[in-house]
Amino acid sequence: MAVGKPEQAARALLAAHRQAPAEVRGRPSILMIVTDLAGRHPRVTEVRELAAAVGEQAWISR
């Protein structure tokens, strides 16, 4: 994952979500990354889009 580059990381995960949404939503490791990104970079547009795309499951895994 793109360390120190939340926009790039979120874009990569959004691209994966577009290709295989169930895979992204169903993997605890990805949900942990989304939760971490959202917690650390809540104002980054791409991170907000990713959190919205993944939905509540990202917050449940906290």
Secondary structure as GFF3:
##gff-version 3
##sequence-region A 1 62
A	DSSP	alpha_helix	6	19	.	.	.	ID=ss1
A	DSSP	alpha_helix	21	26	.	.	.	ID=ss2
A	DSSP	alpha_helix	28	40	.	.	.	ID=ss3
A	DSSP	alpha_helix	45	54	.	.	.	ID=ss4
A	DSSP	alpha_helix	57	60	.	.	.	ID=ss5
###
